[in-house]
Structures are given as structure tokens and as C-alpha cells.
Amino acid sequence: MYWTLELASYLEDAPWPASKDELIDFAIRTGAPLEVVENLQEIEDDQEIFESIEEIWPDYPSKEDFFFNEDEY
């Protein structure tokens, strides 16, 4: 399983919290690339409810990871 920012971006609007099956369904309905669906299918725990993309991809960058000062704009 591998994630990139582009692949993970397809799950930003997912109905969090969601189960593995709900996320797969969302990815298919929204036309996400096949890699997103394959990554979700590789998740081992079928019963777990995920609160956010960070639980699926722990290295997902947060807003703090970007050097962007919102106060400037």
C-alpha cells in the first residue's frame, strides 16, 4: 500500500468517520483512481471505524506541515 498527496486528496471529502467498506464505496462513486481503491482494500481491519485520513496514512501532512501563514492574506 502506498499513498501520495494526490491519492489521499480523493478521500478529503469522504464521510468521516467511515468504515473500510464505506470508504471503498465512496472512492468508487466519486471516480477515484484504481490505486485509491486498491490501497483501501489492503487495509486489514475490516471492522475498524476510521475518524480521518491520518488513521489510514499516518504520514498525511497536516496544515502545520506547510509553511503558509494564513494571517498574511
MARLOTI-187670 format. One record per residue (C-alpha): residue in one letter; z, y, x. Coordinates in pm, 1 decimal, always signed. Each point is the difference from the previous one (the first is absolute). Example, Ala and Ser with C-alpha at 12.3 -4.5 7.8 and 13.67 -1.06 7.14 Angstrom:
BEGIN
<drenkol = A | pz = +780.0 | py = -450.0 | px = +1230.0> .
<drenkol = S | pz = -66.0 | py = +344.0 | px = +137.0> .
% end
This chain:
BEGIN
<drenkol = M | pz = +0.0 | py = +0.0 | px = +0.0> .
<drenkol = Y | pz = -92.2 | py = +339.1 | px = +135.1> .
<drenkol = W | pz = +31.7 | py = +343.1 | px = -152.6> .
<drenkol = T | pz = -163.9 | py = +329.0 | px = +83.0> .
<drenkol = L | pz = +59.3 | py = +340.7 | px = -152.7> .
<drenkol = E | pz = -326.1 | py = -32.4 | px = -189.4> .
<drenkol = L | pz = +92.2 | py = -338.5 | px = -149.0> .
<drenkol = A | pz = +355.0 | py = +106.7 | px = -85.0> .
<drenkol = S | pz = -128.4 | py = +315.3 | px = -169.4> .
<drenkol = Y | pz = -143.5 | py = -216.9 | px = -278.7> .
<drenkol = L | pz = +356.8 | py = -89.6 | px = -99.5> .
<drenkol = E | pz = +142.0 | py = +354.8 | px = -3.3> .
<drenkol = D | pz = -48.3 | py = +30.7 | px = -376.5> .
<drenkol = A | pz = +114.6 | py = -353.9 | px = -75.2> .
<drenkol = P | pz = +257.2 | py = -38.4 | px = -278.6> .
<drenkol = W | pz = +308.0 | py = -23.4 | px = +222.7> .
<drenkol = P | pz = +223.5 | py = -199.0 | px = -24.8> .
<drenkol = A | pz = -239.3 | py = -292.3 | px = -27.8> .
<drenkol = S | pz = -22.7 | py = -371.0 | px = +67.9> .
<drenkol = K | pz = -257.1 | py = -161.6 | px = +225.3> .
<drenkol = D | pz = -212.6 | py = -103.3 | px = -300.2> .
<drenkol = E | pz = +14.5 | py = +349.4 | px = -150.0> .
<drenkol = L | pz = -113.0 | py = +153.1 | px = +328.5> .
<drenkol = I | pz = -288.2 | py = -246.1 | px = +30.6> .
<drenkol = D | pz = -103.9 | py = +77.9 | px = -356.7> .
<drenkol = F | pz = +21.0 | py = +374.7 | px = +69.0> .
<drenkol = A | pz = -208.7 | py = -34.6 | px = +317.0> .
<drenkol = I | pz = -270.2 | py = -195.5 | px = -182.3> .
<drenkol = R | pz = -7.7 | py = +237.8 | px = -300.2> .
<drenkol = T | pz = -27.6 | py = +309.2 | px = +219.0> .
<drenkol = G | pz = -276.5 | py = -142.1 | px = +218.4> .
<drenkol = A | pz = +198.7 | py = -23.4 | px = +322.6> .
<drenkol = P | pz = -177.0 | py = -174.0 | px = +289.4> .
<drenkol = L | pz = +29.7 | py = -375.8 | px = +25.6> .
<drenkol = E | pz = +223.2 | py = +41.1 | px = +307.4> .
<drenkol = V | pz = +270.6 | py = +161.5 | px = -216.0> .
<drenkol = V | pz = -1.3 | py = -292.4 | px = -243.5> .
<drenkol = E | pz = +2.2 | py = -250.7 | px = +287.5> .
<drenkol = N | pz = +295.6 | py = +175.7 | px = +164.4> .
<drenkol = L | pz = +193.1 | py = -5.6 | px = -325.8> .
<drenkol = Q | pz = -77.5 | py = -369.0 | px = -52.4> .
<drenkol = E | pz = +148.4 | py = -77.5 | px = +343.4> .
<drenkol = I | pz = +342.2 | py = +129.5 | px = -106.4> .
<drenkol = E | pz = +222.2 | py = -307.2 | px = -13.9> .
<drenkol = D | pz = +270.5 | py = +99.6 | px = -248.7> .
<drenkol = D | pz = -160.6 | py = -18.3 | px = -345.7> .
<drenkol = Q | pz = +313.7 | py = +96.0 | px = -193.2> .
<drenkol = E | pz = +98.6 | py = +312.8 | px = +192.2> .
<drenkol = I | pz = -38.1 | py = +342.1 | px = -158.7> .
<drenkol = F | pz = -124.8 | py = +262.1 | px = +244.0> .
<drenkol = E | pz = +124.9 | py = +356.4 | px = -38.3> .
<drenkol = S | pz = -264.1 | py = +161.9 | px = +223.3> .
<drenkol = I | pz = -272.9 | py = -63.4 | px = +255.4> .
<drenkol = E | pz = +264.5 | py = +21.1 | px = +274.8> .
<drenkol = E | pz = +141.8 | py = -335.4 | px = -114.4> .
<drenkol = I | pz = -341.3 | py = -160.0 | px = +46.5> .
<drenkol = W | pz = -99.0 | py = +186.4 | px = +317.3> .
<drenkol = P | pz = +316.0 | py = +119.6 | px = +177.6> .
<drenkol = D | pz = -204.0 | py = +210.7 | px = +243.7> .
<drenkol = Y | pz = -157.0 | py = +207.4 | px = -278.0> .
<drenkol = P | pz = +23.9 | py = +361.5 | px = +118.9> .
<drenkol = S | pz = +216.5 | py = +233.5 | px = -201.6> .
<drenkol = K | pz = -46.0 | py = +373.9 | px = -39.6> .
<drenkol = E | pz = +241.5 | py = +51.8 | px = +288.4> .
<drenkol = D | pz = -237.7 | py = -186.2 | px = +231.6> .
<drenkol = F | pz = -258.2 | py = +274.8 | px = -30.0> .
<drenkol = F | pz = +50.8 | py = +329.9 | px = +175.0> .
<drenkol = F | pz = -82.5 | py = +213.4 | px = -301.3> .
<drenkol = N | pz = +221.0 | py = +286.6 | px = -99.6> .
<drenkol = E | pz = -34.6 | py = +49.4 | px = -376.3> .
<drenkol = D | pz = +187.6 | py = +329.2 | px = +16.8> .
<drenkol = E | pz = -289.8 | py = +159.1 | px = +188.0> .
<drenkol = Y | pz = -235.2 | py = -29.6 | px = -295.5> .
% end
